[in-house]
Amino acid sequence: MIKQVKTKNAGILGIMRSAAFVTGFKEGQTGKHLRYDAYQYDINSQWDYERGRLLGLMFDGPLKVGKAVNRGAALYLALAFRQKEIL
């Protein structure tokens, strides 16, 4: 059983910059299988990884433009949150 972890408010860009999100996004876009044990000891990274995978499956553009997060991808993620397609 996973213990409750401390939560914090994180903006969309902060989530999208995390290494776990980037990894999940890349794996989702390339069609790699879900790694169920990815980040199993860090629940926040686990959530970021899963959100990245989902966005990677839904959004066909790049995650970053140069070093900056692609604003189109950020808008897509915001809409997916709003429509509860991604939690």
C-alpha positions in Angstrom: 0.0 0.0 0.0 1.3 3.4 -0.9 1.4 6.0 1.9 -0.2 9.4 1.4 2.5 11.8 0.2 2.7 15.5 0.7 1.1 17.4 -2.2 2.1 20.8 -3.6 0.6 23.0 -6.3 2.5 22.6 -9.5 1.8 24.5 -12.7 1.4 22.9 -16.0 4.8 24.1 -17.2 6.4 22.7 -14.0 4.8 19.3 -14.6 5.9 19.3 -18.2 9.5 20.1 -17.4 9.9 17.1 -15.0 12.2 14.3 -16.3 9.5 11.7 -15.6 6.9 13.6 -17.8 9.4 14.0 -20.6 10.3 10.3 -20.5 6.6 9.3 -20.5 5.8 11.7 -23.3 8.6 10.3 -25.5 7.6 6.7 -24.7 4.0 7.5 -25.5 4.8 9.1 -28.8 7.1 6.3 -29.9 4.5 3.6 -29.0 6.7 1.9 -26.3 4.8 -0.2 -23.8 3.8 1.2 -20.5 6.4 0.5 -17.8 4.2 -0.3 -14.8 7.1 -0.1 -12.4 8.5 3.2 -13.6 9.1 5.6 -10.7 7.5 3.1 -8.3 9.2 4.7 -5.3 8.3 8.3 -6.1 4.5 8.8 -6.5 4.8 12.3 -7.8 7.1 11.2 -10.6 4.8 8.3 -11.3 1.9 10.7 -11.9 4.1 12.9 -14.1 5.2 9.8 -16.1 1.7 8.7 -16.7 0.5 12.2 -17.6 3.4 12.5 -20.1 2.5 9.1 -21.6 -1.1 10.2 -22.1 -0.2 13.5 -23.7 2.3 11.7 -25.9 -0.5 9.5 -27.2 -2.8 12.4 -27.8 -0.5 15.2 -29.0 1.5 14.7 -32.2 3.7 17.7 -32.0 7.0 18.2 -30.1 7.1 18.7 -26.4 9.8 21.3 -26.5 10.9 24.0 -28.9 14.6 24.5 -28.2 14.8 24.3 -24.4 11.3 25.8 -23.8 8.1 23.8 -23.4 6.0 24.0 -26.6 3.1 26.3 -25.8 0.8 24.2 -28.1 1.6 21.1 -26.0 0.9 23.1 -22.8 -2.4 24.3 -24.1 -3.3 20.8 -25.1 -2.5 19.5 -21.7 -4.5 22.3 -20.0 -7.5 21.4 -22.2 -7.1 17.7 -21.4 -7.0 18.5 -17.7 -10.1 20.7 -18.0 -12.0 18.0 -19.9 -10.8 15.3 -17.4 -9.1 13.3 -20.2 -5.9 13.5 -18.1 -6.1 13.8 -14.3 
